[in-house]
Amino acid sequence: MRRTTVSAAAVLVVLLAAGCSSGDGDGKPAASSAAGGKLSAKWTPKLDAAADGNKAVCNQVGDKACAEHLTDIALVVSDLEQAVDEAGGRAEYPQTVAEIGKVNDAVDAYSEHECLNDENAGMAGSPCPDDAQTILTGGKTLALALQADEG
């Protein structure tokens, strides 16, 4: 399974180098252990927080603000991916793994389509709005997938 962190870095190397990072702010990666409960209890609030934000931020999918928002979501998804791997991966979380794959693919596509800084990214026929929408909805979809896998 590909790592979203690598994909996110490919999308926004400049933004990540400028200080966007996952973790708790002390320079250490976010803890991802499933110990002490179900993943949904820990990750649903994190996914919701990353996916929420200014609803209009991605009206222009090629803008830096949208790319930063998409990167924030991708980083949380990457951390969740690691937590799922540690908690049994596909065997324990098949729907979640499938949804993570969709977000990873959308992050890769956003990069491959060179959406960042493309003034035509939002034009009819551009794949960029679909790429961004998949990433934007990924947080909500992943929260539901986690709950379904644990249900």
C-alpha positions, -999 to +999 in steps of 0.1 A: +000+000+000+014+034-009+020+060+018-001+091+016+028+111+032+049+104+002+021+113-022+013+144-002+049+154-004+049+149-042+018+172-044+031+199-022+068+196-015+070+234-010+042+235+015+054+205+035+089+220+036+074+253+048+062+237+080+031+216+074+036+184+093+017+157+111+022+149+147+015+167+179+037+197+174+068+184+193+085+171+162+075+135+169+051+117+146+015+113+159+010+082+180-009+057+161-013+028+185-047+011+186-041+002+222-068+013+246-098+013+223-111+012+188-095+033+161-127+051+153-128+067+188-094+083+182-095+089+145-130+101+138-124+135+156-091+139+138-106+131+104-135+155+111-111+183+122-090+179+091-119+177+067-139+206+082-125+240+080-136+268+056-160+252+032-151+276+005-113+271+007-114+248-023-137+268-046-105+274-066-089+239-065-056+251-079-050+277-051-024+273-024-050+275+003-069+246-012-037+226-016-028+232+020-062+220+031-059+189+010-024+183+024-038+185+060-064+159+051-038+137+034-014+138+064-042+127+088-051+099+064-014+089+063-013+087+101-045+067+101-031+044+075-002+036+098-026+031+127-047+007+106-016-012+096-006-016+132-041-027+141-043-055+116-046-038+083-069-051+056-079-082+077-094-060+105-103-028+085-111-038+049-135-009+042-111+016+058-082+003+038-103+006+006-112+042+014-076+051+023-067+038-012-092+061-028-077+091-010-042+081-019-052+077-055-068+112-055-037+127-039-016+111-066-040+123-093-040+159-080-002+159-083-001+141-117-027+165-131-006+194-118-035+211-102-016+233-078-012+268-092-031+258-124-054+287-132-075+263-153-078+237-126-115+245-120-125+247-156-150+223-172-132+192-183-104+195-158-099+165-135-087+186-106-122+193-090-128+156-089-094+149-074-100+176-047-135+164-040-123+129-034-097+141-009-122+165+008-148+139+013-123+112+023-122+124+059-160+119+063-160+087+043-131+072+063-149+080+096-179+060+084-157+031+071-139+029+104-172+026+123-185+000+098-153-021+102-156-020+139-193-025+140 
